[in-house]
Amino acid sequence: MNVESGIQSDYSVYDYDDEQARRRRWLIIGGAVGLLLVAAVAGYMMFGGEKAPPPAPPAPGVTVIVPGRTTIDASVSATGTLFAKREMPVGVAGEGGMVQSVLVEPGDWVAAGQTLAVIERSVQSQQANSLAASVRVAQADADLAQSELDRAKALVARGFISKADIDRKTASRDAAVARVAVARAQLGQSRAEIGRLNIRSPAAGLVLTRAVEPGQVVSPGNGALFRVAKGGELEIRALLAEQDIARLKVGDRAEVTPIGGKRAFPGTIWQISPVIDPQSRQGTARIQMRYDPALRPGGFASATITSGSVSAPRLPESAVLHDEKGAYVYAVGPDNKVVRRDVKTGDVTDAGVVIPSGLQGNEKIVLSAGAFLNPGDKVTPQLADPASIDR
């Protein structure tokens, strides 16, 4: 019994130690194999094979627009000063004198020949009365000379009057008639001088300025006492660059907006300057307009002149870039690479920028973010919704 117990005990101890030994062997073998694999991978990475290239980043997406072509009214913008189309300075036509009364104010409409102011004329009136009396005296002398000549002619047949007497009486009669003519001419001159004491408007129009008051002594040296706009017609003398003025012609329509106002007034070009200022390289287009109280001569205004129509692409301002070479846009080619296109820009309005040359209209144009691109960059174009474009 004791022997068996001892044998069983030894057997149990033996089995346990054997199991522990097997486990240790497997752990040692597994660790060695792992070390070998790590060393093999490290050696391969350091000395064997090529490294795999990193994956290429995706091409950036850009928003593009296909502008097409639009029929656009070709227009030229300019600024200038408002003037009366035909401004007439009105001053003293005669010898002048003290102003007795002024009959008009600025803003009044006057007729041709209407009296604007009256100069005191008491002395001239007395002179005219004296000359009128001289005419009557001369006429009486002429009548008497004619009567004497008639009686002499009746007596010449009877021999009481010689032919020489008839000739003398005829000469006396002619001299008397001539004196009547002289007296009448002097009277007419005096009355004309009196008439010139009335300062009159040379034509119908609008009184612009008044520079005279009652009691003022005036003479031809005073210059213009009134300024009248003939017919009330006004104009803007628009200053334009020489390349713009070359596009215009007489009869082109225009819209004129005074500075500070919102209302535009229609007008037409009636004259284009035949010369260009060599200093400013500008010329003048004169645009006539009908009278309106909101148009004041001397004021500043802007004008938009329509000169026909053109068919051209139109782009939002964000698509047009500029550098030292001029204006350009970025187009996306068939290979989705960015291409620079130099363009010429035209009118800039709320609807966008007109491109008269450089584009056909069927290109894919980068709408924005062009400043972050370079020619040759590969992109992913995304067509913009025309309704969502902010021009």
C-alpha positions in Angstrom: 0.0 0.0 0.0 2.8 2.4 0.8 4.7 1.3 -2.2 1.9 2.0 -4.5 1.3 5.3 -3.0 4.9 6.2 -3.5 4.8 5.0 -7.1 1.7 7.1 -7.9 3.2 10.2 -6.3 6.4 9.9 -8.4 4.4 9.4 -11.5 2.4 12.5 -11.0 5.5 14.7 -10.4 7.1 13.3 -13.5 4.1 14.2 -15.7 3.9 17.8 -14.5 7.6 18.5 -15.2 7.4 17.1 -18.6 4.5 19.3 -19.5 6.4 22.4 -18.3 9.4 21.5 -20.4 7.4 21.1 -23.6 5.8 24.5 -23.1 9.2 26.1 -22.6 10.5 24.5 -25.8 7.6 25.8 -27.8 7.9 29.4 -26.4 11.6 29.4 -27.3 11.0 28.1 -30.8 8.1 30.7 -31.4 10.3 33.5 -30.1 13.2 32.5 -32.4 10.9 32.3 -35.4 9.4 35.7 -34.6 12.9 37.2 -34.3 13.9 35.7 -37.6 10.8 37.1 -39.3 11.4 40.6 -37.9 15.0 40.5 -39.0 14.0 39.3 -42.5 11.4 42.1 -42.9 13.9 44.7 -41.7 16.6 43.4 -44.0 14.2 43.4 -46.9 13.1 46.9 -46.2 16.7 48.1 -45.8 18.5 46.2 -48.5 16.0 44.5 -50.8 13.2 45.8 -53.2 12.0 49.4 -53.9 9.7 51.4 -51.7 6.1 51.6 -52.9 5.3 55.2 -54.1 2.7 57.1 -52.1 -0.8 57.4 -53.7 -1.2 60.6 -55.8 -3.5 63.3 -54.3 -6.7 63.9 -56.1 -6.9 66.9 -58.5 -8.5 69.9 -56.9 -12.0 70.8 -58.0 -12.7 74.2 -59.6 -15.9 75.9 -60.6 -16.1 76.7 -64.3 -18.5 78.5 -66.6 -19.1 78.3 -70.3 -20.0 81.9 -71.2 -21.4 81.5 -74.7 -21.9 84.7 -76.8 -24.5 87.4 -76.1 -25.7 90.3 -78.3 -24.7 93.3 -76.3 -25.3 97.0 -76.9 -21.8 98.5 -77.3 -21.6 101.4 -74.9 -19.0 104.0 -73.9 -19.0 105.7 -70.5 -17.8 109.2 -70.0 -18.1 112.2 -67.7 -18.4 115.9 -68.4 -19.9 119.3 -67.6 -23.3 120.5 -68.5 -23.6 123.6 -70.7 -26.3 125.5 -72.6 -26.0 124.2 -76.2 -26.1 127.8 -77.5 -25.4 130.2 -74.7 -26.1 133.9 -75.7 -24.5 136.6 -73.6 -26.6 139.8 -73.7 -25.1 143.2 -72.8 -25.5 146.9 -73.6 -25.8 147.5 -77.3 -25.9 151.3 -77.2 -24.1 153.9 -75.2 -25.5 152.8 -71.9 -26.6 154.7 -68.9 -28.4 154.1 -65.6 -30.6 151.0 -65.5 -34.2 152.0 -64.8 -35.8 148.6 -64.5 -35.0 144.9 -64.9 -37.9 142.8 -66.2 -36.8 139.2 -65.9 -35.2 136.7 -63.5 -33.0 133.6 -64.0 -35.2 130.7 -65.0 -37.7 132.9 -67.0 -38.5 132.0 -70.6 -38.3 134.9 -73.0 -39.3 135.5 -76.6 -37.0 136.8 -79.4 -36.7 140.6 -79.0 -38.3 140.7 -75.6 -37.0 143.5 -73.3 -34.9 142.3 -70.4 -34.0 145.6 -68.9 -34.6 149.3 -69.6 -32.0 152.1 -69.3 -33.1 155.6 -68.4 -33.6 157.8 -71.5 -34.8 161.3 -70.6 -31.9 163.1 -72.3 -32.2 161.0 -75.4 -35.9 161.5 -75.6 -35.5 165.3 -75.6 -32.9 165.0 -78.3 -35.3 163.0 -80.3 -38.0 165.6 -79.9 -35.6 168.3 -81.1 -34.8 166.3 -84.2 -38.4 165.7 -84.8 -39.0 169.5 -84.8 -36.1 169.9 -87.2 -37.7 167.5 -89.6 -40.9 169.6 -89.5 -38.9 172.8 -90.2 -37.0 171.2 -93.1 -40.2 169.8 -94.5 -41.8 173.3 -94.4 -38.8 174.8 -96.2 -39.1 172.1 -98.8 -42.8 172.7 -99.3 -42.1 176.5 -99.7 -39.4 175.8 -102.2 -41.6 173.6 -104.2 -44.4 176.2 -104.3 -42.0 178.9 -105.5 -40.7 176.6 -108.2 -44.3 175.8 -109.3 -45.2 179.6 -109.6 -42.0 180.3 -111.5 -42.7 177.6 -114.1 -46.1 179.2 -114.7 -44.6 182.6 -115.4 -41.7 181.4 -117.5 -44.0 181.0 -120.6 -45.0 184.7 -120.3 -41.4 185.8 -120.2 -41.5 187.1 -116.6 -39.0 184.5 -115.3 -35.8 183.5 -117.1 -34.6 179.9 -117.5 -31.8 180.6 -115.1 -34.3 181.6 -112.4 -36.1 178.3 -112.9 -32.8 176.4 -112.5 -32.0 178.3 -109.2 -35.4 177.6 -107.8 -35.2 174.0 -108.8 -31.8 173.7 -106.9 -33.3 175.5 -103.9 -36.2 173.0 -103.9 -33.8 170.0 -104.2 -31.7 171.3 -101.3 -34.7 171.8 -99.1 -35.8 168.2 -99.9 -32.3 166.9 -99.0 -32.4 168.8 -95.7 -35.7 167.0 -94.9 -34.0 163.7 -95.6 -31.0 164.6 -93.4 -33.3 165.7 -90.6 -35.3 162.5 -90.8 -32.2 160.4 -90.8 -31.0 162.1 -87.7 -34.3 161.5 -86.1 -34.2 157.9 -87.1 -30.7 157.5 -85.6 -31.8 159.1 -82.4 -34.8 156.8 -82.1 -32.6 153.8 -82.9 -30.2 154.8 -80.1 -33.2 155.1 -77.8 -34.4 151.7 -78.8 -30.9 150.3 -78.0 -31.3 151.5 -74.5 -33.7 148.6 -74.1 -31.7 145.4 -73.5 -33.4 142.7 -75.5 -33.1 139.0 -75.9 -31.6 138.1 -79.3 -33.6 134.9 -79.5 -36.2 132.9 -77.6 -34.8 130.9 -74.7 -34.2 130.4 -71.0 -32.6 133.1 -68.9 -29.7 131.5 -67.1 -28.0 134.4 -65.3 -28.7 138.1 -64.4 -25.9 140.4 -63.5 -27.6 143.8 -63.3 -29.8 145.7 -60.9 -31.9 148.9 -61.1 -29.8 152.1 -60.5 -26.7 150.5 -61.9 -24.8 152.5 -64.5 -23.9 150.3 -67.4 -22.0 150.6 -70.6 -20.7 148.3 -73.4 -17.6 147.7 -71.2 -19.7 145.9 -68.6 -19.8 142.7 -70.6 -22.7 140.3 -70.4 -25.6 141.4 -68.1 -27.7 138.4 -69.0 -27.0 134.9 -70.3 -29.8 133.1 -72.3 -29.8 129.5 -73.4 -31.2 129.6 -76.9 -34.3 127.4 -77.1 -33.5 126.1 -73.6 -31.4 123.4 -75.1 -28.6 121.9 -73.0 -25.7 119.6 -73.7 -23.0 117.7 -71.9 -19.5 117.9 -73.2 -18.3 114.4 -72.5 -14.6 113.7 -72.4 -13.5 110.5 -74.0 -10.3 108.6 -74.6 -9.2 108.6 -78.3 -9.9 104.9 -78.7 -13.5 105.4 -77.4 -14.3 108.5 -79.4 -13.2 106.6 -82.6 -16.2 104.3 -82.1 -18.8 107.0 -82.0 -20.7 108.9 -84.6 -23.2 111.8 -84.8 -26.7 110.6 -83.9 -25.6 107.9 -81.4 -28.0 107.7 -78.4 -26.9 108.5 -74.8 -28.2 108.5 -71.3 -27.1 111.4 -69.1 -27.2 111.3 -65.3 -26.3 114.3 -63.2 -24.0 113.7 -60.3 -26.1 113.1 -57.2 -29.2 112.2 -59.1 -30.8 108.9 -60.1 -32.8 110.0 -63.1 -31.3 109.5 -66.5 -32.1 111.9 -69.4 -32.0 110.9 -73.0 -29.8 112.7 -75.5 -28.0 112.3 -78.8 -24.6 113.2 -80.0 -24.7 116.2 -82.3 -21.0 117.0 -82.6 -17.8 115.1 -82.1 -14.5 117.0 -81.6 -12.3 116.8 -84.8 -9.2 117.0 -82.7 -7.6 115.1 -79.7 -5.9 117.0 -76.9 -2.2 116.0 -77.2 -1.7 116.3 -73.5 -4.7 114.3 -72.1 -5.2 112.2 -75.2 -8.9 112.9 -75.0 -11.6 114.3 -77.3 -15.0 115.8 -76.7 -18.4 114.4 -77.7 -21.2 117.0 -77.4 -24.6 115.4 -76.4 -27.7 117.6 -76.7 -30.7 117.2 -74.4 -34.1 118.9 -74.0 -34.5 121.4 -71.2 -35.4 120.0 -67.8 -35.3 121.8 -64.4 -33.1 119.0 -63.0 -30.4 119.8 -65.6 -28.3 122.7 -64.5 -25.6 124.2 -66.6 -22.2 124.1 -64.9 -23.1 120.8 -63.1 -21.2 117.6 -63.5 -22.8 114.5 -65.1 -22.0 111.0 -66.4 -23.0 109.7 -69.8 -23.5 106.3 -71.2 -23.4 106.3 -75.0 -24.8 103.5 -77.1 -22.9 102.9 -80.3 -24.4 99.8 -82.0 -24.3 96.2 -80.8 -21.7 93.4 -80.7 -21.8 89.6 -80.2 -19.3 88.7 -77.5 -18.8 86.5 -74.4 -19.6 88.1 -71.0 -17.9 86.9 -67.8 -18.3 87.7 -64.1 -15.7 90.0 -62.8 -14.3 87.2 -60.5 -13.2 85.3 -63.6 -11.1 88.1 -65.1 -7.6 88.5 -63.7 -4.9 91.2 -64.4 -1.1 91.4 -64.3 1.6 93.4 -65.9 0.8 91.8 -69.3 -2.9 92.8 -69.1 -6.2 91.0 -68.6 -6.4 87.2 -68.8 -8.6 84.3 -67.8 -7.9 80.6 -67.0 -9.5 78.0 -69.2 -9.7 74.3 -68.6 -8.6 72.2 -71.6 -9.8 68.8 -72.7 -7.1 67.2 -70.5 -8.4 69.1 -67.5 -5.3 71.2 -67.3 -5.3 74.9 -66.7 -4.5 77.1 -69.7 -4.0 80.9 -69.6 -5.9 83.0 -72.2 -5.1 86.6 -72.7 -8.2 88.7 -73.4 -9.3 92.2 -74.1 -12.0 93.6 -71.8 -14.8 95.9 -72.8 -17.6 97.5 -70.9 -18.1 96.6 -67.3 -21.7 96.6 -66.0 -23.7 94.9 -63.3 -24.2 92.0 -65.8 -20.5 91.3 -66.0 -17.4 92.1 -68.2 -17.7 92.0 -72.0 -14.8 90.2 -73.7 -14.6 91.5 -77.2 -11.5 89.4 -78.1 -9.6 86.4 -76.8 -12.5 84.0 -76.3 -14.9 82.2 -78.6 -17.5 81.6 -75.8 -17.4 77.7 -75.8 -14.4 77.4 -73.4 -14.6 76.3 -69.8 -13.5 79.3 -67.8 -12.5 79.2 -64.2 -15.1 81.2 -62.3 -13.0 82.1 -59.3 -9.9 81.1 -57.3 -7.8 81.7 -60.5 -5.2 83.5 -58.4 -4.4 80.1 -56.7 -3.8 78.3 -60.0 -0.9 78.2 -62.5 -0.9 77.2 -66.2 -0.5 73.4 -66.4 -2.2 72.6 -63.1 -4.6 69.6 -63.3 -8.0 70.2 -61.9 -11.4 68.7 -61.7 -13.9 71.1 -63.4 -17.3 71.5 -61.9 -19.8 73.4 -64.1 -21.5 76.2 -62.3 -25.3 76.8 -62.3 -25.8 80.1 -64.3 -28.6 81.1 -61.9 -26.3 81.0 -58.9 -23.5 83.1 -60.4 -22.9 86.4 -58.6 -21.8 88.8 -61.3 
